[in-house]
Amino acid sequence: MIRLHHSPSSASMAPQIVLEALGWPHELVPVDTQAGQQRSEEFLKLNPNGRVPVLEWNGQVIFETAAICWHLAEQAPEAGLIPAIGDPLRPQALKWMMWLTNTLQSDLILHFYPGRWSQTEAGAAEVRQQATARVNAALFQVQDQLQAQAAAGQPWFLGDRFSILDVYVFMLCRWTRHFDHPARGYPGIAPFLKHMLAQPCVDRVMRQQALPQPWV
Ligand SMILES: N[C@@H](CCC(=O)N[C@@H](CS)C(=O)NCC(=O)O)C(=O)O
């Protein structure tokens, strides 16, 4: 049994796209984060951090988006969504996944929830400003990586094969869609986002979530 506790447009998008890419049947359990359902007693038993997503996987409970994506990819080595152990790209995949989740994603969280880091309005505004600048700087690193691959004629973040890194990069880039300098405005990122939107697994999730435009 695979059950994904999710909320539209949130971090649950990445595991949902991975599940679609694998073509695995799964149940989607909506969590209304606006209404605070992630802090309900029932949900906190699954994830004491009160965050989506949570994956229920054959009796196990897994939280943390990167861990869920990595776990799903490892269950289907034939799909090649992460490089196999021994493949020189494997440590690169691990490096980037860690960086995405502990740097770009955490700066995005600071941008979206600055009030959690300051008790004053002015303090929160400063936190947001700093976080936004750090996100923009991180996007240049994402762009460098994508441009290096594109220069070698390779369309994906790790090179010639689609991986969970693409899904993660796509998700975090789309979180900047209302920024003054969104990821789609970076010339080395824009073609990648377009390419991702053309993938059936991505398209299915965007439609399932009935998300308003712009999607990225
Ligand atoms: N590190 C966690 C962060 C997840 C996270 O921040 N989820 C957000 C939605 S994108 C959430 O549940 N927010 C509700 C809240 O913070 O109350 C992960 O990657 O799974």
The ligand as a MOL file (V3000), in Angstrom:
LIG
                    3D

  0  0  0     0  0            999 V3000
M  V30 BEGIN CTAB
M  V30 COUNTS 20 19 0 0 0
M  V30 BEGIN ATOM
M  V30 1 N 11.9020 19.4640 5.2550 0
M  V30 2 C 10.5360 19.1530 4.9560 0
M  V30 3 C 9.8030 20.4550 4.7560 0
M  V30 4 C 8.3820 20.2210 4.2920 0
M  V30 5 C 7.5820 21.5100 4.3300 0
M  V30 6 O 8.0890 22.6030 4.6580 0
M  V30 7 N 6.3080 21.3960 3.9770 0
M  V30 8 C 5.4570 22.5520 3.9950 0
M  V30 9 C 4.6880 22.6470 2.6780 0
M  V30 10 S 5.7930 22.9760 1.3320 0
M  V30 11 C 4.4280 22.4330 5.1020 0
M  V30 12 O 3.9860 21.3450 5.4330 0
M  V30 13 N 4.0360 23.5750 5.6500 0
M  V30 14 C 3.0540 23.6440 6.6540 0
M  V30 15 C 3.6000 24.2860 7.8890 0
M  V30 16 O 4.7940 24.6050 7.9170 0
M  V30 17 O 2.8090 24.4770 8.8160 0
M  V30 18 C 10.4610 18.2820 3.7120 0
M  V30 19 O 11.2670 18.4620 2.8070 0
M  V30 20 O 9.5880 17.3960 3.6640 0
M  V30 END ATOM
M  V30 BEGIN BOND
M  V30 1 1 1 2
M  V30 2 1 2 3
M  V30 3 1 2 18
M  V30 4 1 3 4
M  V30 5 1 4 5
M  V30 6 2 5 6
M  V30 7 1 5 7
M  V30 8 1 7 8
M  V30 9 1 8 9
M  V30 10 1 8 11
M  V30 11 1 9 10
M  V30 12 2 11 12
M  V30 13 1 11 13
M  V30 14 1 13 14
M  V30 15 1 14 15
M  V30 16 2 15 16
M  V30 17 1 15 17
M  V30 18 2 18 19
M  V30 19 1 18 20
M  V30 END BOND
M  V30 END CTAB
M  END
